[in-house]
């Protein structure tokens, strides 16, 4: 009977960590505020902003 061949698996790189604030997208959603500084009002509109934790890369900085 022939001997059984064993295969070795290549070591995998660990998955890159995702930023906890933007969940790996690099962008966050901010609510639009209008009005003066004394009486600001939030609208139903949203705008995208660059994530300040990862600076848009999607991976958290150390």
ChimeraX attribute file (.defattr): number of C-alpha atoms within 10 A of each C-alpha:
attribute: neighborCount
match mode: 1-to-1
recipient: residues
	/A:1	3
	/A:2	4
	/A:3	5
	/A:4	6
	/A:5	6
	/A:6	6
	/A:7	6
	/A:8	6
	/A:9	6
	/A:10	6
	/A:11	6
	/A:12	6
	/A:13	6
	/A:14	6
	/A:15	6
	/A:16	10
	/A:17	12
	/A:18	16
	/A:19	19
	/A:20	12
	/A:21	16
	/A:22	21
	/A:23	15
	/A:24	18
	/A:25	16
	/A:26	22
	/A:27	21
	/A:28	15
	/A:29	12
	/A:30	12
	/A:31	12
	/A:32	13
	/A:33	13
	/A:34	11
	/A:35	9
	/A:36	8
	/A:37	7
	/A:38	6
	/A:39	7
	/A:40	10
	/A:41	11
	/A:42	11
	/A:43	10
	/A:44	7
	/A:45	9
	/A:46	12
	/A:47	10
	/A:48	12
	/A:49	12
	/A:50	16
	/A:51	20
	/A:52	13
	/A:53	18
	/A:54	21
	/A:55	13
	/A:56	18
	/A:57	17
	/A:58	21
	/A:59	19
	/A:60	20
	/A:61	10
	/A:62	5
